Amino acid sequence: MSGGTRSTAPRGRGERNGRAMPRPAPPALDEIDKAVVRALQVDGRMSYAKLGPKVGLSQAAVRQRVQRLIDSGIMQVVAVTDPLSVGFTVQAMIGIRADGDLRALASSLGDLPEIDYVIIASGGFDLLVEVICEDADQLMVLTNDVIRATPGVRSAEVFTYLDLVKQTYSWGTR
């Protein structure tokens, strides 16, 4: 195992014959599953030998639990980096007003490496995308030459982060 725990399982709906299908109900988590997730959110590199007793299971049983949580898409164990410490100095949320198929536009924008989060939203914007750029020049090119030039994008409003006060991945198990 490596890094912190962040659930990045797909949240969208599947498609069949071009029509959106409801997503299946997630598997129910029992208290042991929740304890496993909580422990790995604190230390994603914790060994099964240490994790098992912490949650009241044997090493083999906790290994199976972790694998089931990963296989079901409930959890991923990943390394989480601080963008500022690896050379990315600009983070922003971009609100997009769109025309046409929001799912197709969201998928297209999600393919851009600078975009790390895409949300189909309600309210004043149709989509919200989070971007991480090396500098303001890269943000300008991305916004003006790529995002605003993408078919289906009617307008894009950039909200540059001045300070990231809180970012946590310890949700979903309380």
Secondary structure per residue as TSV (DSSP state, phi and psi in degrees):
chain	resnum	aa	ss	phi	psi
A	1	M	-	360.0	152.8
A	2	S	-	-147.0	147.8
A	3	G	S	69.0	-168.1
A	4	G	-	-83.2	174.4
A	5	T	B	-105.2	129.0
A	6	R	-	-142.2	122.8
A	7	S	-	-80.7	118.0
A	8	T	-	-125.9	30.4
A	9	A	-	-64.0	145.9
A	10	P	-	-58.0	138.7
A	11	R	-	-109.7	-10.4
A	12	G	S	-74.8	-178.6
A	13	R	-	-96.5	150.7
A	14	G	E	-75.1	169.5
A	15	E	E	-126.3	143.5
A	16	R	E	-136.5	123.6
A	17	N	T	54.4	37.3
A	18	G	T	78.4	0.5
A	19	R	E	-108.0	141.0
A	20	A	E	-67.9	136.1
A	21	M	E	-112.7	144.1
A	22	P	-	-61.6	144.5
A	23	R	-	-76.8	148.6
A	24	P	-	-67.4	153.5
A	25	A	-	-65.6	136.7
A	26	P	-	-68.1	151.4
A	27	P	-	-62.3	145.9
A	28	A	-	-70.8	139.4
A	29	L	-	-99.7	130.5
A	30	D	-	-90.5	179.2
A	31	E	H	-64.3	-32.3
A	32	I	H	-69.2	-43.0
A	33	D	H	-56.2	-46.1
A	34	K	H	-63.0	-39.0
A	35	A	H	-65.7	-39.6
A	36	V	H	-60.8	-48.5
A	37	V	H	-61.9	-46.2
A	38	R	H	-57.4	-45.5
A	39	A	H	-63.5	-41.8
A	40	L	H	-73.8	-23.4
A	41	Q	H	-68.3	-29.2
A	42	V	H	-79.8	-43.1
A	43	D	-	-144.9	93.6
A	44	G	T	-68.4	-10.3
A	45	R	T	-100.1	5.1
A	46	M	-	-59.0	135.1
A	47	S	-	-72.1	156.6
A	48	Y	H	-63.9	-32.4
A	49	A	H	-62.5	-35.6
A	50	K	H	-85.0	-37.1
A	51	L	H	-68.4	-41.8
A	52	G	H	-51.7	-59.1
A	53	P	H	-61.4	-31.3
A	54	K	H	-62.0	-32.1
A	55	V	H	-111.3	5.5
A	56	G	T	82.4	28.3
A	57	L	-	-128.3	162.8
A	58	S	-	-74.1	165.9
A	59	Q	H	-58.5	-43.7
A	60	A	H	-65.8	-42.5
A	61	A	H	-66.9	-40.2
A	62	V	H	-70.1	-33.6
A	63	R	H	-60.5	-43.6
A	64	Q	H	-64.5	-41.2
A	65	R	H	-61.3	-48.5
A	66	V	H	-60.1	-45.1
A	67	Q	H	-62.5	-39.9
A	68	R	H	-64.3	-41.1
A	69	L	H	-64.2	-37.8
A	70	I	H	-71.9	-47.6
A	71	D	H	-62.5	-32.9
A	72	S	T	-81.3	-6.5
A	73	G	T	83.0	5.2
A	74	I	S	-70.1	-33.5
A	75	M	-	-145.0	148.7
A	76	Q	-	-128.8	145.7
A	77	V	B	-107.1	113.5
A	78	V	-	-137.7	161.9
A	79	A	-	-85.1	131.0
A	80	V	-	-110.9	124.6
A	81	T	-	-105.1	160.8
A	82	D	-	-93.9	112.5
A	83	P	G	-54.1	-36.9
A	84	L	G	-63.0	-34.7
A	85	S	G	-78.7	-10.4
A	86	V	G	-116.6	22.8
A	87	G	T	97.6	5.5
A	88	F	-	-101.1	113.7
A	89	T	-	-101.1	-8.9
A	90	V	E	-127.2	124.5
A	91	Q	E	-121.9	144.2
A	92	A	E	-152.7	154.9
A	93	M	E	-106.4	134.4
A	94	I	E	-118.2	122.0
A	95	G	E	-90.2	128.5
A	96	I	E	-119.8	130.9
A	97	R	E	-99.7	134.0
A	98	A	E	-132.0	162.9
A	99	D	-	-120.4	147.4
A	100	G	S	89.3	-156.4
A	101	D	-	-75.0	109.5
A	102	L	H	-65.7	-36.9
A	103	R	H	-63.8	-43.1
A	104	A	H	-65.8	-41.9
A	105	L	H	-66.1	-43.5
A	106	A	H	-60.3	-42.3
A	107	S	H	-64.5	-42.9
A	108	S	H	-62.9	-46.7
A	109	L	H	-67.5	-34.4
A	110	G	H	-64.1	-18.8
A	111	D	T	-76.7	-13.9
A	112	L	S	-74.6	130.3
A	113	P	T	-65.1	-26.4
A	114	E	T	-75.5	-17.6
A	115	I	E	-94.4	121.9
A	116	D	E	-110.0	-2.6
A	117	Y	E	-154.9	130.1
A	118	V	E	-131.4	128.4
A	119	I	E	-127.4	129.9
A	120	I	E	-85.9	123.0
A	121	A	-	-121.9	168.5
A	122	S	-	-110.6	165.9
A	123	G	S	103.7	-146.2
A	124	G	S	-70.9	-20.2
A	125	F	-	-124.2	145.8
A	126	D	S	-80.9	-35.3
A	127	L	E	-133.6	147.7
A	128	L	E	-122.4	129.7
A	129	V	E	-127.1	137.2
A	130	E	E	-100.8	132.6
A	131	V	E	-123.2	150.5
A	132	I	E	-128.4	122.0
A	133	C	E	-126.7	156.9
A	134	E	S	-67.8	-35.5
A	135	D	S	-160.9	179.0
A	136	A	H	-64.2	-33.3
A	137	D	H	-62.9	-43.4
A	138	Q	H	-64.3	-39.6
A	139	L	H	-61.7	-41.5
A	140	M	H	-62.6	-46.9
A	141	V	I	-63.6	-46.2
A	142	L	I	-59.5	-47.0
A	143	T	I	-69.0	-51.8
A	144	N	I	-77.9	-47.0
A	145	D	I	-92.1	-20.0
A	146	V	I	-111.7	-63.8
A	147	I	I	-64.9	-53.2
A	148	R	T	-66.0	-21.6
A	149	A	T	-89.0	-3.6
A	150	T	S	-75.3	128.8
A	151	P	T	-56.4	133.1
A	152	G	T	101.4	-16.8
A	153	V	E	-86.7	116.9
A	154	R	E	-86.8	-41.7
A	155	S	E	-157.9	158.6
A	156	A	E	-139.8	129.9
A	157	E	E	-117.4	126.8
A	158	V	E	-98.5	131.5
A	159	F	E	-118.5	97.5
A	160	T	E	-76.4	134.7
A	161	Y	-	-74.5	126.5
A	162	L	S	-86.7	-36.4
A	163	D	-	-158.2	134.3
A	164	L	-	-95.3	103.6
A	165	V	-	-82.0	-39.7
A	166	K	-	-144.1	132.1
A	167	Q	-	-145.5	119.0
A	168	T	-	-133.7	151.8
A	169	Y	-	-118.8	15.0
A	170	S	-	-98.8	59.0
A	171	W	-	-121.9	165.7
A	172	G	S	89.4	1.7
A	173	T	-	-128.6	10.8
A	174	R	-	-79.4	360.0
